[in-house]
Amino acid sequence: MDFINRLFKEDTASKNMAVERLRLVLVHDRASVSTGLMESLKEEMFQVISKYMEIDETNMEVKLNAGERSTALIANIPVKRIKR
């Protein structure tokens, strides 16, 4: 019975990830921002911030968040240490 339950059980983690990816695609389309432009922006932000702080680039997230009237750039940049 456990096998049948697992077979028909909805995988919420995969579903949530797919919904988030679709949302990001829609936001990028609405803001007319290409994936290449977002990658360039992320790389340049990394270069500038790295002058002042040691950051964890592998866990750095940069995304656009669209509301009804505006679009916001949201950056989550883990800081390892401040350079003195």
PDB file with one MODEL, atoms N, CA, C and O in Angstrom:
MODEL        1
ATOM      1  N   MET A   1       0.817  -1.190   0.000  1.00  0.00           N
ATOM      2  CA  MET A   1       0.000   0.000   0.000  1.00  0.00           C
ATOM      3  C   MET A   1       0.867   1.262   0.000  1.00  0.00           C
ATOM      4  O   MET A   1       0.517   2.260  -0.630  1.00  0.00           O
ATOM      5  N   ASP A   2       1.996   1.214   0.708  1.00  0.00           N
ATOM      6  CA  ASP A   2       2.900   2.358   0.761  1.00  0.00           C
ATOM      7  C   ASP A   2       3.420   2.707  -0.633  1.00  0.00           C
ATOM      8  O   ASP A   2       3.562   3.881  -0.974  1.00  0.00           O
ATOM      9  N   PHE A   3       3.702   1.685  -1.429  1.00  0.00           N
ATOM     10  CA  PHE A   3       4.173   1.902  -2.798  1.00  0.00           C
ATOM     11  C   PHE A   3       3.129   2.656  -3.616  1.00  0.00           C
ATOM     12  O   PHE A   3       3.473   3.579  -4.355  1.00  0.00           O
ATOM     13  N   ILE A   4       1.887   2.282  -3.493  1.00  0.00           N
ATOM     14  CA  ILE A   4       0.798   2.932  -4.240  1.00  0.00           C
ATOM     15  C   ILE A   4       0.635   4.371  -3.791  1.00  0.00           C
ATOM     16  O   ILE A   4       0.423   5.260  -4.617  1.00  0.00           O
ATOM     17  N   ASN A   5       0.730   4.610  -2.497  1.00  0.00           N
ATOM     18  CA  ASN A   5       0.634   5.980  -1.989  1.00  0.00           C
ATOM     19  C   ASN A   5       1.757   6.848  -2.526  1.00  0.00           C
ATOM     20  O   ASN A   5       1.525   7.990  -2.923  1.00  0.00           O
ATOM     21  N   ARG A   6       2.981   6.312  -2.544  1.00  0.00           N
ATOM     22  CA  ARG A   6       4.116   7.077  -3.081  1.00  0.00           C
ATOM     23  C   ARG A   6       3.970   7.309  -4.573  1.00  0.00           C
ATOM     24  O   ARG A   6       4.380   8.354  -5.079  1.00  0.00           O
ATOM     25  N   LEU A   7       3.394   6.352  -5.284  1.00  0.00           N
ATOM     26  CA  LEU A   7       3.223   6.457  -6.724  1.00  0.00           C
ATOM     27  C   LEU A   7       2.284   7.598  -7.083  1.00  0.00           C
ATOM     28  O   LEU A   7       2.528   8.323  -8.048  1.00  0.00           O
ATOM     29  N   PHE A   8       1.220   7.761  -6.322  1.00  0.00           N
ATOM     30  CA  PHE A   8       0.219   8.778  -6.639  1.00  0.00           C
ATOM     31  C   PHE A   8       0.348  10.050  -5.813  1.00  0.00           C
ATOM     32  O   PHE A   8      -0.423  10.992  -5.993  1.00  0.00           O
ATOM     33  N   LYS A   9       1.310  10.077  -4.919  1.00  0.00           N
ATOM     34  CA  LYS A   9       1.532  11.245  -4.066  1.00  0.00           C
ATOM     35  C   LYS A   9       2.100  12.390  -4.899  1.00  0.00           C
ATOM     36  O   LYS A   9       2.972  12.184  -5.742  1.00  0.00           O
ATOM     37  N   GLU A  10       1.610  13.566  -4.661  1.00  0.00           N
ATOM     38  CA  GLU A  10       2.081  14.752  -5.363  1.00  0.00           C
ATOM     39  C   GLU A  10       3.414  15.196  -4.770  1.00  0.00           C
ATOM     40  O   GLU A  10       3.538  15.351  -3.555  1.00  0.00           O
ATOM     41  N   ASP A  11       4.397  15.396  -5.618  1.00  0.00           N
ATOM     42  CA  ASP A  11       5.721  15.835  -5.178  1.00  0.00           C
ATOM     43  C   ASP A  11       5.697  17.355  -5.062  1.00  0.00           C
ATOM     44  O   ASP A  11       5.899  18.055  -6.055  1.00  0.00           O
ATOM     45  N   THR A  12       5.452  17.870  -3.858  1.00  0.00           N
ATOM     46  CA  THR A  12       5.290  19.311  -3.674  1.00  0.00           C
ATOM     47  C   THR A  12       6.584  20.077  -3.894  1.00  0.00           C
ATOM     48  O   THR A  12       6.546  21.214  -4.363  1.00  0.00           O
ATOM     49  N   ALA A  13       7.726  19.488  -3.569  1.00  0.00           N
ATOM     50  CA  ALA A  13       9.001  20.183  -3.775  1.00  0.00           C
ATOM     51  C   ALA A  13       9.229  20.423  -5.261  1.00  0.00           C
ATOM     52  O   ALA A  13       9.600  21.531  -5.651  1.00  0.00           O
ATOM     53  N   SER A  14       9.019  19.421  -6.091  1.00  0.00           N
ATOM     54  CA  SER A  14       9.191  19.573  -7.538  1.00  0.00           C
ATOM     55  C   SER A  14       8.163  20.539  -8.103  1.00  0.00           C
ATOM     56  O   SER A  14       8.473  21.348  -8.977  1.00  0.00           O
ATOM     57  N   LYS A  15       6.949  20.451  -7.603  1.00  0.00           N
ATOM     58  CA  LYS A  15       5.890  21.349  -8.069  1.00  0.00           C
ATOM     59  C   LYS A  15       6.246  22.795  -7.739  1.00  0.00           C
ATOM     60  O   LYS A  15       6.128  23.675  -8.592  1.00  0.00           O
ATOM     61  N   ASN A  16       6.683  23.042  -6.504  1.00  0.00           N
ATOM     62  CA  ASN A  16       7.037  24.402  -6.096  1.00  0.00           C
ATOM     63  C   ASN A  16       8.207  24.939  -6.915  1.00  0.00           C
ATOM     64  O   ASN A  16       8.221  26.114  -7.280  1.00  0.00           O
ATOM     65  N   MET A  17       9.187  24.085  -7.203  1.00  0.00           N
ATOM     66  CA  MET A  17      10.334  24.502  -8.004  1.00  0.00           C
ATOM     67  C   MET A  17       9.887  24.861  -9.426  1.00  0.00           C
ATOM     68  O   MET A  17      10.348  25.856  -9.986  1.00  0.00           O
ATOM     69  N   ALA A  18       9.005  24.066 -10.001  1.00  0.00           N
ATOM     70  CA  ALA A  18       8.510  24.339 -11.351  1.00  0.00           C
ATOM     71  C   ALA A  18       7.714  25.643 -11.390  1.00  0.00           C
ATOM     72  O   ALA A  18       7.841  26.423 -12.334  1.00  0.00           O
ATOM     73  N   VAL A  19       6.902  25.875 -10.374  1.00  0.00           N
ATOM     74  CA  VAL A  19       6.129  27.111 -10.295  1.00  0.00           C
ATOM     75  C   VAL A  19       7.062  28.312 -10.180  1.00  0.00           C
ATOM     76  O   VAL A  19       6.833  29.332 -10.829  1.00  0.00           O
ATOM     77  N   GLU A  20       8.107  28.207  -9.366  1.00  0.00           N
ATOM     78  CA  GLU A  20       9.069  29.303  -9.209  1.00  0.00           C
ATOM     79  C   GLU A  20       9.801  29.587 -10.517  1.00  0.00           C
ATOM     80  O   GLU A  20       9.993  30.747 -10.882  1.00  0.00           O
ATOM     81  N   ARG A  21      10.209  28.542 -11.219  1.00  0.00           N
ATOM     82  CA  ARG A  21      10.886  28.732 -12.511  1.00  0.00           C
ATOM     83  C   ARG A  21       9.969  29.418 -13.508  1.00  0.00           C
ATOM     84  O   ARG A  21      10.397  30.325 -14.222  1.00  0.00           O
ATOM     85  N   LEU A  22       8.715  28.997 -13.565  1.00  0.00           N
ATOM     86  CA  LEU A  22       7.759  29.619 -14.473  1.00  0.00           C
ATOM     87  C   LEU A  22       7.538  31.082 -14.109  1.00  0.00           C
ATOM     88  O   LEU A  22       7.455  31.939 -14.988  1.00  0.00           O
ATOM     89  N   ARG A  23       7.443  31.365 -12.819  1.00  0.00           N
ATOM     90  CA  ARG A  23       7.262  32.743 -12.364  1.00  0.00           C
ATOM     91  C   ARG A  23       8.446  33.609 -12.793  1.00  0.00           C
ATOM     92  O   ARG A  23       8.259  34.737 -13.248  1.00  0.00           O
ATOM     93  N   LEU A  24       9.663  33.082 -12.648  1.00  0.00           N
ATOM     94  CA  LEU A  24      10.850  33.837 -13.047  1.00  0.00           C
ATOM     95  C   LEU A  24      10.869  34.100 -14.553  1.00  0.00           C
ATOM     96  O   LEU A  24      11.244  35.188 -14.991  1.00  0.00           O
ATOM     97  N   VAL A  25      10.469  33.115 -15.334  1.00  0.00           N
ATOM     98  CA  VAL A  25      10.410  33.297 -16.788  1.00  0.00           C
ATOM     99  C   VAL A  25       9.413  34.393 -17.133  1.00  0.00           C
ATOM    100  O   VAL A  25       9.696  35.246 -17.975  1.00  0.00           O
ATOM    101  N   LEU A  26       8.253  34.379 -16.495  1.00  0.00           N
ATOM    102  CA  LEU A  26       7.242  35.397 -16.753  1.00  0.00           C
ATOM    103  C   LEU A  26       7.711  36.789 -16.346  1.00  0.00           C
ATOM    104  O   LEU A  26       7.468  37.764 -17.057  1.00  0.00           O
ATOM    105  N   VAL A  27       8.382  36.878 -15.201  1.00  0.00           N
ATOM    106  CA  VAL A  27       8.903  38.173 -14.743  1.00  0.00           C
ATOM    107  C   VAL A  27       9.925  38.701 -15.730  1.00  0.00           C
ATOM    108  O   VAL A  27       9.898  39.882 -16.073  1.00  0.00           O
ATOM    109  N   HIS A  28      10.833  37.839 -16.194  1.00  0.00           N
ATOM    110  CA  HIS A  28      11.852  38.267 -17.146  1.00  0.00           C
ATOM    111  C   HIS A  28      11.203  38.733 -18.448  1.00  0.00           C
ATOM    112  O   HIS A  28      11.629  39.727 -19.036  1.00  0.00           O
ATOM    113  N   ASP A  29      10.182  38.020 -18.892  1.00  0.00           N
ATOM    114  CA  ASP A  29       9.489  38.417 -20.113  1.00  0.00           C
ATOM    115  C   ASP A  29       8.801  39.763 -19.951  1.00  0.00           C
ATOM    116  O   ASP A  29       8.893  40.620 -20.830  1.00  0.00           O
ATOM    117  N   ARG A  30       8.112  39.951 -18.833  1.00  0.00           N
ATOM    118  CA  ARG A  30       7.409  41.216 -18.598  1.00  0.00           C
ATOM    119  C   ARG A  30       8.381  42.386 -18.513  1.00  0.00           C
ATOM    120  O   ARG A  30       8.073  43.482 -18.980  1.00  0.00           O
ATOM    121  N   ALA A  31       9.539  42.166 -17.928  1.00  0.00           N
ATOM    122  CA  ALA A  31      10.527  43.235 -17.753  1.00  0.00           C
ATOM    123  C   ALA A  31      11.436  43.365 -18.973  1.00  0.00           C
ATOM    124  O   ALA A  31      12.294  44.246 -19.012  1.00  0.00           O
ATOM    125  N   SER A  32      11.255  42.500 -19.965  1.00  0.00           N
ATOM    126  CA  SER A  32      12.085  42.499 -21.177  1.00  0.00           C
ATOM    127  C   SER A  32      13.564  42.362 -20.846  1.00  0.00           C
ATOM    128  O   SER A  32      14.398  43.057 -21.426  1.00  0.00           O
ATOM    129  N   VAL A  33      13.892  41.470 -19.921  1.00  0.00           N
ATOM    130  CA  VAL A  33      15.274  41.230 -19.515  1.00  0.00           C
ATOM    131  C   VAL A  33      15.660  39.814 -19.929  1.00  0.00           C
ATOM    132  O   VAL A  33      15.019  38.841 -19.532  1.00  0.00           O
ATOM    133  N   SER A  34      16.710  39.716 -20.728  1.00  0.00           N
ATOM    134  CA  SER A  34      17.152  38.399 -21.173  1.00  0.00           C
ATOM    135  C   SER A  34      17.946  37.697 -20.074  1.00  0.00           C
ATOM    136  O   SER A  34      18.443  38.331 -19.143  1.00  0.00           O
ATOM    137  N   THR A  35      18.050  36.398 -20.200  1.00  0.00           N
ATOM    138  CA  THR A  35      18.832  35.615 -19.242  1.00  0.00           C
ATOM    139  C   THR A  35      20.291  36.048 -19.274  1.00  0.00           C
ATOM    140  O   THR A  35      20.945  36.119 -18.233  1.00  0.00           O
ATOM    141  N   GLY A  36      20.806  36.339 -20.478  1.00  0.00           N
ATOM    142  CA  GLY A  36      22.189  36.797 -20.617  1.00  0.00           C
ATOM    143  C   GLY A  36      22.437  38.097 -19.880  1.00  0.00           C
ATOM    144  O   GLY A  36      23.478  38.274 -19.246  1.00  0.00           O
ATOM    145  N   LEU A  37      21.469  39.016 -19.965  1.00  0.00           N
ATOM    146  CA  LEU A  37      21.595  40.294 -19.264  1.00  0.00           C
ATOM    147  C   LEU A  37      21.608  40.078 -17.757  1.00  0.00           C
ATOM    148  O   LEU A  37      22.386  40.715 -17.048  1.00  0.00           O
ATOM    149  N   MET A  38      20.756  39.187 -17.262  1.00  0.00           N
ATOM    150  CA  MET A  38      20.741  38.904 -15.830  1.00  0.00           C
ATOM    151  C   MET A  38      22.058  38.287 -15.376  1.00  0.00           C
ATOM    152  O   MET A  38      22.550  38.618 -14.298  1.00  0.00           O
ATOM    153  N   GLU A  39      22.631  37.405 -16.172  1.00  0.00           N
ATOM    154  CA  GLU A  39      23.925  36.797 -15.819  1.00  0.00           C
ATOM    155  C   GLU A  39      25.029  37.858 -15.817  1.00  0.00           C
ATOM    156  O   GLU A  39      25.890  37.852 -14.937  1.00  0.00           O
ATOM    157  N   SER A  40      25.009  38.765 -16.794  1.00  0.00           N
ATOM    158  CA  SER A  40      25.996  39.850 -16.839  1.00  0.00           C
ATOM    159  C   SER A  40      25.865  40.752 -15.616  1.00  0.00           C
ATOM    160  O   SER A  40      26.864  41.148 -15.015  1.00  0.00           O
ATOM    161  N   LEU A  41      24.629  41.071 -15.257  1.00  0.00           N
ATOM    162  CA  LEU A  41      24.373  41.901 -14.091  1.00  0.00           C
ATOM    163  C   LEU A  41      24.900  41.226 -12.830  1.00  0.00           C
ATOM    164  O   LEU A  41      25.541  41.866 -11.996  1.00  0.00           O
ATOM    165  N   LYS A  42      24.629  39.942 -12.697  1.00  0.00           N
ATOM    166  CA  LYS A  42      25.089  39.186 -11.531  1.00  0.00           C
ATOM    167  C   LYS A  42      26.618  39.183 -11.455  1.00  0.00           C
ATOM    168  O   LYS A  42      27.185  39.371 -10.379  1.00  0.00           O
ATOM    169  N   GLU A  43      27.280  38.972 -12.584  1.00  0.00           N
ATOM    170  CA  GLU A  43      28.744  38.941 -12.621  1.00  0.00           C
ATOM    171  C   GLU A  43      29.336  40.305 -12.255  1.00  0.00           C
ATOM    172  O   GLU A  43      30.303  40.380 -11.496  1.00  0.00           O
ATOM    173  N   GLU A  44      28.759  41.379 -12.790  1.00  0.00           N
ATOM    174  CA  GLU A  44      29.263  42.717 -12.478  1.00  0.00           C
ATOM    175  C   GLU A  44      29.032  43.072 -11.013  1.00  0.00           C
ATOM    176  O   GLU A  44      29.885  43.700 -10.384  1.00  0.00           O
ATOM    177  N   MET A  45      27.881  42.673 -10.464  1.00  0.00           N
ATOM    178  CA  MET A  45      27.628  42.920  -9.045  1.00  0.00           C
ATOM    179  C   MET A  45      28.657  42.179  -8.199  1.00  0.00           C
ATOM    180  O   MET A  45      29.161  42.718  -7.213  1.00  0.00           O
ATOM    181  N   PHE A  46      28.969  40.942  -8.584  1.00  0.00           N
ATOM    182  CA  PHE A  46      29.970  40.150  -7.869  1.00  0.00           C
ATOM    183  C   PHE A  46      31.321  40.864  -7.889  1.00  0.00           C
ATOM    184  O   PHE A  46      31.987  40.952  -6.857  1.00  0.00           O
ATOM    185  N   GLN A  47      31.733  41.377  -9.052  1.00  0.00           N
ATOM    186  CA  GLN A  47      33.028  42.050  -9.179  1.00  0.00           C
ATOM    187  C   GLN A  47      33.095  43.300  -8.306  1.00  0.00           C
ATOM    188  O   GLN A  47      34.097  43.536  -7.631  1.00  0.00           O
ATOM    189  N   VAL A  48      32.040  44.094  -8.318  1.00  0.00           N
ATOM    190  CA  VAL A  48      32.039  45.336  -7.540  1.00  0.00           C
ATOM    191  C   VAL A  48      32.029  45.048  -6.041  1.00  0.00           C
ATOM    192  O   VAL A  48      32.819  45.622  -5.291  1.00  0.00           O
ATOM    193  N   ILE A  49      31.153  44.175  -5.613  1.00  0.00           N
ATOM    194  CA  ILE A  49      31.040  43.882  -4.182  1.00  0.00           C
ATOM    195  C   ILE A  49      32.291  43.180  -3.662  1.00  0.00           C
ATOM    196  O   ILE A  49      32.668  43.355  -2.503  1.00  0.00           O
ATOM    197  N   SER A  50      32.933  42.387  -4.518  1.00  0.00           N
ATOM    198  CA  SER A  50      34.149  41.664  -4.113  1.00  0.00           C
ATOM    199  C   SER A  50      35.300  42.602  -3.776  1.00  0.00           C
ATOM    200  O   SER A  50      36.242  42.189  -3.100  1.00  0.00           O
ATOM    201  N   LYS A  51      35.250  43.837  -4.221  1.00  0.00           N
ATOM    202  CA  LYS A  51      36.287  44.811  -3.869  1.00  0.00           C
ATOM    203  C   LYS A  51      36.242  45.135  -2.378  1.00  0.00           C
ATOM    204  O   LYS A  51      37.263  45.481  -1.784  1.00  0.00           O
ATOM    205  N   TYR A  52      35.063  45.025  -1.778  1.00  0.00           N
ATOM    206  CA  TYR A  52      34.862  45.439  -0.401  1.00  0.00           C
ATOM    207  C   TYR A  52      34.568  44.289   0.566  1.00  0.00           C
ATOM    208  O   TYR A  52      34.774  44.411   1.774  1.00  0.00           O
ATOM    209  N   MET A  53      34.085  43.175   0.017  1.00  0.00           N
ATOM    210  CA  MET A  53      33.679  42.053   0.860  1.00  0.00           C
ATOM    211  C   MET A  53      34.043  40.740   0.187  1.00  0.00           C
ATOM    212  O   MET A  53      34.078  40.644  -1.039  1.00  0.00           O
ATOM    213  N   GLU A  54      34.310  39.741   0.998  1.00  0.00           N
ATOM    214  CA  GLU A  54      34.476  38.393   0.470  1.00  0.00           C
ATOM    215  C   GLU A  54      33.085  37.759   0.495  1.00  0.00           C
ATOM    216  O   GLU A  54      32.485  37.598   1.558  1.00  0.00           O
ATOM    217  N   ILE A  55      32.582  37.403  -0.685  1.00  0.00           N
ATOM    218  CA  ILE A  55      31.229  36.864  -0.758  1.00  0.00           C
ATOM    219  C   ILE A  55      31.236  35.441  -1.310  1.00  0.00           C
ATOM    220  O   ILE A  55      32.198  35.003  -1.941  1.00  0.00           O
ATOM    221  N   ASP A  56      30.152  34.743  -1.058  1.00  0.00           N
ATOM    222  CA  ASP A  56      29.976  33.370  -1.517  1.00  0.00           C
ATOM    223  C   ASP A  56      29.231  33.412  -2.846  1.00  0.00           C
ATOM    224  O   ASP A  56      28.001  33.455  -2.871  1.00  0.00           O
ATOM    225  N   GLU A  57      29.972  33.399  -3.945  1.00  0.00           N
ATOM    226  CA  GLU A  57      29.357  33.538  -5.273  1.00  0.00           C
ATOM    227  C   GLU A  57      28.446  32.362  -5.619  1.00  0.00           C
ATOM    228  O   GLU A  57      27.458  32.535  -6.333  1.00  0.00           O
ATOM    229  N   THR A  58      28.771  31.170  -5.120  1.00  0.00           N
ATOM    230  CA  THR A  58      27.968  30.000  -5.482  1.00  0.00           C
ATOM    231  C   THR A  58      26.553  30.066  -4.902  1.00  0.00           C
ATOM    232  O   THR A  58      25.630  29.476  -5.463  1.00  0.00           O
ATOM    233  N   ASN A  59      26.379  30.766  -3.802  1.00  0.00           N
ATOM    234  CA  ASN A  59      25.054  30.892  -3.194  1.00  0.00           C
ATOM    235  C   ASN A  59      24.423  32.260  -3.420  1.00  0.00           C
ATOM    236  O   ASN A  59      23.412  32.589  -2.799  1.00  0.00           O
ATOM    237  N   MET A  60      25.009  33.053  -4.300  1.00  0.00           N
ATOM    238  CA  MET A  60      24.497  34.377  -4.622  1.00  0.00           C
ATOM    239  C   MET A  60      23.268  34.236  -5.519  1.00  0.00           C
ATOM    240  O   MET A  60      23.295  33.503  -6.507  1.00  0.00           O
ATOM    241  N   GLU A  61      22.191  34.942  -5.169  1.00  0.00           N
ATOM    242  CA  GLU A  61      20.969  34.918  -5.968  1.00  0.00           C
ATOM    243  C   GLU A  61      20.601  36.339  -6.378  1.00  0.00           C
ATOM    244  O   GLU A  61      20.568  37.249  -5.550  1.00  0.00           O
ATOM    245  N   VAL A  62      20.328  36.514  -7.655  1.00  0.00           N
ATOM    246  CA  VAL A  62      19.854  37.793  -8.168  1.00  0.00           C
ATOM    247  C   VAL A  62      18.633  37.492  -9.016  1.00  0.00           C
ATOM    248  O   VAL A  62      18.690  36.684  -9.943  1.00  0.00           O
ATOM    249  N   LYS A  63      17.515  38.157  -8.689  1.00  0.00           N
ATOM    250  CA  LYS A  63      16.299  37.896  -9.444  1.00  0.00           C
ATOM    251  C   LYS A  63      15.441  39.146  -9.524  1.00  0.00           C
ATOM    252  O   LYS A  63      15.617  40.098  -8.764  1.00  0.00           O
ATOM    253  N   LEU A  64      14.518  39.115 -10.456  1.00  0.00           N
ATOM    254  CA  LEU A  64      13.545  40.186 -10.590  1.00  0.00           C
ATOM    255  C   LEU A  64      12.242  39.719  -9.980  1.00  0.00           C
ATOM    256  O   LEU A  64      11.851  38.561 -10.132  1.00  0.00           O
ATOM    257  N   ASN A  65      11.575  40.621  -9.292  1.00  0.00           N
ATOM    258  CA  ASN A  65      10.295  40.321  -8.676  1.00  0.00           C
ATOM    259  C   ASN A  65       9.299  41.357  -9.182  1.00  0.00           C
ATOM    260  O   ASN A  65       9.441  42.547  -8.899  1.00  0.00           O
ATOM    261  N   ALA A  66       8.302  40.914  -9.923  1.00  0.00           N
ATOM    262  CA  ALA A  66       7.353  41.845 -10.532  1.00  0.00           C
ATOM    263  C   ALA A  66       6.081  41.949  -9.719  1.00  0.00           C
ATOM    264  O   ALA A  66       5.496  40.948  -9.307  1.00  0.00           O
ATOM    265  N   GLY A  67       5.674  43.176  -9.502  1.00  0.00           N
ATOM    266  CA  GLY A  67       4.378  43.450  -8.890  1.00  0.00           C
ATOM    267  C   GLY A  67       3.452  43.946  -9.980  1.00  0.00           C
ATOM    268  O   GLY A  67       3.769  43.849 -11.166  1.00  0.00           O
ATOM    269  N   GLU A  68       2.319  44.473  -9.584  1.00  0.00           N
ATOM    270  CA  GLU A  68       1.375  44.979 -10.570  1.00  0.00           C
ATOM    271  C   GLU A  68       1.884  46.238 -11.264  1.00  0.00           C
ATOM    272  O   GLU A  68       1.653  46.437 -12.456  1.00  0.00           O
ATOM    273  N   ARG A  69       2.580  47.087 -10.505  1.00  0.00           N
ATOM    274  CA  ARG A  69       2.993  48.382 -11.051  1.00  0.00           C
ATOM    275  C   ARG A  69       4.498  48.566 -11.191  1.00  0.00           C
ATOM    276  O   ARG A  69       4.946  49.519 -11.828  1.00  0.00           O
ATOM    277  N   SER A  70       5.278  47.670 -10.608  1.00  0.00           N
ATOM    278  CA  SER A  70       6.726  47.853 -10.667  1.00  0.00           C
ATOM    279  C   SER A  70       7.450  46.521 -10.636  1.00  0.00           C
ATOM    280  O   SER A  70       6.870  45.486 -10.306  1.00  0.00           O
ATOM    281  N   THR A  71       8.725  46.565 -10.984  1.00  0.00           N
ATOM    282  CA  THR A  71       9.589  45.395 -10.931  1.00  0.00           C
ATOM    283  C   THR A  71      10.754  45.726 -10.023  1.00  0.00           C
ATOM    284  O   THR A  71      11.335  46.806 -10.123  1.00  0.00           O
ATOM    285  N   ALA A  72      11.102  44.797  -9.131  1.00  0.00           N
ATOM    286  CA  ALA A  72      12.195  45.015  -8.183  1.00  0.00           C
ATOM    287  C   ALA A  72      13.318  44.021  -8.457  1.00  0.00           C
ATOM    288  O   ALA A  72      13.071  42.853  -8.756  1.00  0.00           O
ATOM    289  N   LEU A  73      14.540  44.497  -8.352  1.00  0.00           N
ATOM    290  CA  LEU A  73      15.715  43.640  -8.426  1.00  0.00           C
ATOM    291  C   LEU A  73      16.047  43.226  -7.005  1.00  0.00           C
ATOM    292  O   LEU A  73      16.269  44.072  -6.139  1.00  0.00           O
ATOM    293  N   ILE A  74      16.079  41.921  -6.766  1.00  0.00           N
ATOM    294  CA  ILE A  74      16.345  41.407  -5.428  1.00  0.00           C
ATOM    295  C   ILE A  74      17.640  40.603  -5.479  1.00  0.00           C
ATOM    296  O   ILE A  74      17.781  39.681  -6.282  1.00  0.00           O
ATOM    297  N   ALA A  75      18.582  40.966  -4.612  1.00  0.00           N
ATOM    298  CA  ALA A  75      19.867  40.276  -4.561  1.00  0.00           C
ATOM    299  C   ALA A  75      20.077  39.712  -3.162  1.00  0.00           C
ATOM    300  O   ALA A  75      19.983  40.429  -2.165  1.00  0.00           O
ATOM    301  N   ASN A  76      20.362  38.425  -3.107  1.00  0.00           N
ATOM    302  CA  ASN A  76      20.704  37.763  -1.853  1.00  0.00           C
ATOM    303  C   ASN A  76      22.159  37.335  -1.995  1.00  0.00           C
ATOM    304  O   ASN A  76      22.466  36.381  -2.710  1.00  0.00           O
ATOM    305  N   ILE A  77      23.053  38.046  -1.309  1.00  0.00           N
ATOM    306  CA  ILE A  77      24.492  37.856  -1.477  1.00  0.00           C
ATOM    307  C   ILE A  77      25.114  37.507  -0.126  1.00  0.00           C
ATOM    308  O   ILE A  77      25.300  38.389   0.712  1.00  0.00           O
ATOM    309  N   PRO A  78      25.435  36.235   0.094  1.00  0.00           N
ATOM    310  CA  PRO A  78      26.053  35.836   1.367  1.00  0.00           C
ATOM    311  C   PRO A  78      27.450  36.435   1.520  1.00  0.00           C
ATOM    312  O   PRO A  78      28.303  36.254   0.651  1.00  0.00           O
ATOM    313  N   VAL A  79      27.683  37.141   2.616  1.00  0.00           N
ATOM    314  CA  VAL A  79      28.966  37.776   2.892  1.00  0.00           C
ATOM    315  C   VAL A  79      29.754  36.897   3.848  1.00  0.00           C
ATOM    316  O   VAL A  79      29.277  36.558   4.931  1.00  0.00           O
ATOM    317  N   LYS A  80      30.976  36.525   3.436  1.00  0.00           N
ATOM    318  CA  LYS A  80      31.846  35.718   4.298  1.00  0.00           C
ATOM    319  C   LYS A  80      32.593  36.609   5.280  1.00  0.00           C
ATOM    320  O   LYS A  80      32.694  36.291   6.465  1.00  0.00           O
ATOM    321  N   ARG A  81      33.115  37.726   4.781  1.00  0.00           N
ATOM    322  CA  ARG A  81      33.816  38.671   5.657  1.00  0.00           C
ATOM    323  C   ARG A  81      33.955  40.018   4.945  1.00  0.00           C
ATOM    324  O   ARG A  81      33.902  40.099   3.717  1.00  0.00           O
ATOM    325  N   ILE A  82      34.132  41.061   5.737  1.00  0.00           N
ATOM    326  CA  ILE A  82      34.354  42.406   5.218  1.00  0.00           C
ATOM    327  C   ILE A  82      35.848  42.606   5.062  1.00  0.00           C
ATOM    328  O   ILE A  82      36.621  42.264   5.958  1.00  0.00           O
ATOM    329  N   LYS A  83      36.260  43.158   3.931  1.00  0.00           N
ATOM    330  CA  LYS A  83      37.669  43.458   3.715  1.00  0.00           C
ATOM    331  C   LYS A  83      37.994  44.788   4.355  1.00  0.00           C
ATOM    332  O   LYS A  83      37.236  45.747   4.207  1.00  0.00           O
ATOM    333  N   ARG A  84      39.097  44.863   5.056  1.00  0.00           N
ATOM    334  CA  ARG A  84      39.513  46.096   5.729  1.00  0.00           C
ATOM    335  C   ARG A  84      40.631  46.766   4.970  1.00  0.00           C
ATOM    336  O   ARG A  84      41.114  47.819   5.385  1.00  0.00           O
TER     337      ARG A  84
ENDMDL
END
